[in-house]
Amino acid sequence: MSAPAKGLAAGTWVIDPAHSSLEFSVRHLMVSKVRGRFTDFSGTLVVHDDGTADTEAEIQVASLTTDNPQRDAHLATADFFDAANYPTATFKATGFKALSTEFSVTGDFTVRGTTHPVTLDVEFLGTGPGMADAPVAGFTATATVNRRDFGLTIDMPMADGGAVIGDKINLSLDIEVGLQS
């Protein structure tokens, strides 16, 4: 797949989870947003000699936190992520489209065993020498998905109309990768 690999050396770039974040937000009670994040994830960006690239990531669903233990426990149940039966969510790129320092990455996103295409809007933040003299690179990415597309279909209607939980999930990623080989 063609990728905007300008500034990225060929090789395998690995996500540094200590310097990266995978966050989400969703409407709550029709008036506010609840935010959460996943704390256990991994992934690679493989840049080939010809400038094409492949990327994939894996998220441990049980690592989800909204800083509310009761809500987090409910999100792990079959009502939502069903973490016992579907412990991982995955993303595998299927295409890249360059737009200067920004680009889009389309890929197959799998949650609860259901796969749908998702497009990430990505900004390349640049490269640097890194702390251990191994090159690092940074990216930010955003996407919006519908939770129902992935089997998260619980309905919690409010008495006066609307729903406790919105359907649109906003994803926000801040990713640092380091060149491994």
HUGITA-V250909 format. One record per pair of residues at least 6 apart in sequence whose ideal C-beta (glycine too) atoms are under 7 Angstrom apart, sorted by sequence separation. I is the first residue (numbers start at 1). J is the second residue. D is the distance in whole Angstrom. If there is no record, write none. Layout:
i & j & d
I & J & D
I & J & D
This chain:
i & j & d
27 & 33 & 6
28 & 34 & 5
47 & 53 & 5
66 & 72 & 6
74 & 80 & 7
75 & 81 & 6
97 & 103 & 6
109 & 115 & 7
129 & 135 & 7
130 & 136 & 4
157 & 163 & 6
158 & 164 & 6
26 & 33 & 7
46 & 53 & 6
65 & 72 & 6
76 & 83 & 4
96 & 103 & 6
97 & 104 & 5
108 & 115 & 5
109 & 116 & 6
156 & 163 & 6
25 & 33 & 5
26 & 34 & 6
45 & 53 & 6
46 & 54 & 5
64 & 72 & 6
127 & 135 & 6
128 & 136 & 6
155 & 163 & 7
156 & 164 & 4
25 & 34 & 7
96 & 105 & 6
108 & 117 & 6
109 & 118 & 4
127 & 136 & 7
156 & 165 & 6
25 & 35 & 5
45 & 55 & 5
127 & 137 & 5
44 & 55 & 7
64 & 75 & 6
95 & 106 & 4
106 & 117 & 6
107 & 118 & 6
126 & 137 & 7
23 & 35 & 6
24 & 36 & 6
43 & 55 & 7
44 & 56 & 6
93 & 105 & 5
94 & 106 & 5
126 & 138 & 6
23 & 36 & 7
43 & 56 & 6
94 & 107 & 5
106 & 119 & 5
125 & 138 & 4
23 & 37 & 4
43 & 57 & 3
62 & 76 & 6
93 & 107 & 4
94 & 108 & 6
125 & 139 & 6
22 & 37 & 6
42 & 57 & 7
43 & 58 & 7
92 & 107 & 5
104 & 119 & 5
105 & 120 & 5
124 & 139 & 6
125 & 140 & 7
21 & 37 & 6
22 & 38 & 5
41 & 57 & 6
42 & 58 & 5
91 & 107 & 5
92 & 108 & 5
104 & 120 & 7
123 & 139 & 7
41 & 58 & 7
64 & 81 & 7
104 & 121 & 6
105 & 122 & 6
122 & 139 & 6
123 & 140 & 5
41 & 59 & 5
91 & 109 & 5
104 & 122 & 7
22 & 41 & 6
41 & 60 & 7
103 & 122 & 5
122 & 141 & 4
148 & 167 & 6
40 & 60 & 4
61 & 81 & 5
90 & 110 & 5
102 & 122 & 7
121 & 141 & 7
147 & 167 & 6
38 & 59 & 5
62 & 83 & 5
89 & 110 & 6
102 & 123 & 5
120 & 141 & 4
121 & 142 & 5
146 & 167 & 5
61 & 83 & 4
89 & 111 & 5
101 & 123 & 6
121 & 143 & 7
146 & 168 & 6
147 & 169 & 5
40 & 63 & 4
101 & 124 & 5
120 & 143 & 5
17 & 41 & 6
39 & 63 & 4
119 & 143 & 6
144 & 168 & 6
145 & 169 & 5
17 & 42 & 7
38 & 63 & 5
61 & 86 & 7
62 & 87 & 6
118 & 143 & 5
144 & 169 & 7
15 & 41 & 7
38 & 64 & 6
39 & 65 & 6
61 & 87 & 6
86 & 112 & 5
144 & 170 & 5
145 & 171 & 7
15 & 42 & 6
60 & 87 & 7
61 & 88 & 6
86 & 113 & 5
118 & 145 & 6
15 & 43 & 4
36 & 64 & 6
37 & 65 & 6
60 & 88 & 6
61 & 89 & 6
143 & 171 & 5
36 & 65 & 6
59 & 88 & 6
142 & 171 & 6
14 & 44 & 5
36 & 66 & 4
58 & 88 & 5
59 & 89 & 4
82 & 112 & 6
142 & 172 & 5
13 & 44 & 7
35 & 66 & 7
81 & 112 & 6
12 & 44 & 6
13 & 45 & 4
34 & 66 & 6
58 & 90 & 5
141 & 173 & 4
57 & 90 & 7
116 & 149 & 5
140 & 173 & 7
12 & 46 & 5
13 & 47 & 7
56 & 90 & 7
57 & 91 & 5
116 & 150 & 7
140 & 174 & 5
141 & 175 & 7
56 & 91 & 6
11 & 47 & 6
56 & 92 & 4
114 & 150 & 5
139 & 175 & 5
10 & 47 & 5
22 & 59 & 6
56 & 93 & 7
114 & 151 & 5
138 & 175 & 7
9 & 47 & 7
10 & 48 & 6
55 & 93 & 4
112 & 150 & 6
138 & 176 & 5
8 & 47 & 5
10 & 49 & 5
54 & 93 & 6
111 & 150 & 4
112 & 151 & 4
112 & 152 & 7
136 & 176 & 6
137 & 177 & 5
136 & 177 & 7
5 & 47 & 5
15 & 57 & 7
136 & 178 & 5
53 & 96 & 6
134 & 178 & 6
135 & 179 & 5
134 & 179 & 6
5 & 51 & 5
3 & 51 & 7
5 & 53 & 6
130 & 178 & 6
3 & 52 & 6
2 & 52 & 6
3 & 53 & 3
55 & 105 & 7
1 & 52 & 5
1 & 53 & 6
1 & 54 & 6
80 & 152 & 5
80 & 154 & 7
79 & 154 & 5
1 & 93 & 7
4 & 96 & 7
3 & 96 & 4
1 & 95 & 6
2 & 96 & 6
4 & 98 & 4
1 & 96 & 5
4 & 103 & 5
7 & 126 & 7
8 & 127 & 7
4 & 124 & 6
7 & 127 & 5
13 & 137 & 6
9 & 135 & 6
8 & 137 & 6
30 & 162 & 4
45 & 177 & 6
29 & 164 & 6
28 & 164 & 7
28 & 165 & 7
26 & 165 & 6
27 & 166 & 3
26 & 166 & 5
27 & 168 & 7
26 & 169 & 5
24 & 169 & 5
25 & 170 & 5
24 & 170 & 6
24 & 171 & 5
23 & 172 & 5
22 & 173 & 6
21 & 174 & 5
20 & 174 & 6
20 & 175 & 5
20 & 176 & 5
19 & 176 & 4
15 & 175 & 6
16 & 176 & 5
16 & 177 & 7
15 & 177 & 6
16 & 178 & 5
14 & 177 & 6
13 & 177 & 4
14 & 178 & 6
13 & 178 & 7
13 & 179 & 5
14 & 180 & 5
13 & 180 & 7
11 & 179 & 5
12 & 180 & 5
11 & 180 & 7
12 & 181 & 5
9 & 179 & 6
11 & 181 & 5
